[in-house]
Amino acid sequence: MTHAPATYAQVDRALQECIEECSTCHHVCLLTSAYCLSQGDAHVNAEHLTLLADCADVCQTTANLMLRGSELHGFTCAACAAICRACEQSCGAFPEDRAMRECADACRRCADACEKVAENKKPNTS
């Protein structure tokens, strides 16, 4: 399935939204990691904490590539979307915890924005 190319204004708007969502998700994942450490128990599962750190890092890197106009940001957007989806699921495993729901929501929004940009930006590596 091929997608019609987006207009410059649409791509520009999508990029701006993605940069904002990546920056927000980076911030929220760092805060959530600290929150989890304060909660103990299941919140401090090593896999969960590692995923929060991975998500924060890839979000920051993805935003940086877009901000500097890197032609390779399509790669990081695709990776960021995948990692954000995994983090969304991990945080979503705590449905009664408002902080964890907020993190899952931030990860979902970031993944949605990154998927949109990745679809519109096929990297040129030749």
N, C-alpha and C positions, 0 to 999 in steps of 0.2 A: 504494500500500500504506500503510495507516494503522497506527500503533502504539498499543497501549493505553496510556493515561497511567500513568506510574510513580507509585508511592506516594511520599509525602513522604520517608520513610526511604530509599527507593531512590535518589531524586534527590539527597538529602543525601549519601549514601554515594558516589554517582557524582561529585558535585561535589568532594568531599574528595579522592577518588582523582585526579581530573583536575587539581586544584590542585597536588597532590604531583608528578604526572608532568610537568606544565608547569614547575614549579620545578626539578626534576631535569634535564629536557631543556635548560632555559636554562643551567644550570651546566655540563652536559656539553658543549654546543655551544661555549661560551666556552673551556673547557679544550682542546677539540679544535682550535679555531681556532689557539690558541697552539701546540699540538703540530704542526699542519700547517706553520706558519711555520718551526718548527725543523727540519722534515724536508726541506723544499725539493722540487724536482722536481715531480711530478704533484700533490703535496699542496698546492702553492701556486697552483694554477689559480684565476684570478680569479673565475670563475663558482662554483666550489666554496666558496671563502672567503666570497664574498658570500652564498651560500645558508646557510652556517653562521651568519653574522651575522644574516641575516633570521630564521632559525629561533629563535635565542636571543632576539631582540627580540620576536617575536610570542608566544613562550611566556611571557615575562615580562609582557607586556601582557595576555594572556589570563588568567593567574593573578591579576593585579591586579583585573581586572573581576569575576572570580568572588569574590575575597576581599571586595570592597566591596559585593557584592550587586547589581551592575548588571543591569538587565533586558536589556541588549544583549549579554550574554556569549555568547549563542548564535551571534551573528555572528562573534565572534573565535574561538570554538571551531571553527567550520567552516573559517575561514581557517587557523587553527593546524594543524588536521589535514592540510590540503592541503600546507602548507609543510613540515610534519614528514615527510610521505610523500616529498616531493621530496628533502629532506635525507637521509632514510633511504637512498634510492637512490644519492645521490651518495657518501655514506660507505660504502655497501655495495660500491662499485666497487673497494674495497681489501680483498678478502676475507682476505688473509694478514696484515693489520695489526690486531692486537688492539684498539688504541685506536680505530681506525675502526669495527670491529665493535661495540664498546661504544657508540659514538655512534649507529650505525645502530639498535641495539637500543633505546636511550633514545628515539630519534625514533619508532620503531614503537610503543612503549608509550604515548607521549604522543598520537600520532595516534589510536590505539585508544580511549583515554580521552576525547579531545576529540570523536571521532565519536559516542560513546555519549551525551555531554552534549548535543551539538548536535541529535541525534535527539529527545531528551526536552525540549529547550528551544527552542520555536519563538518567535523574538523578536516582540514586539508593538510595532510602530512607529507605530501610529495614535494 
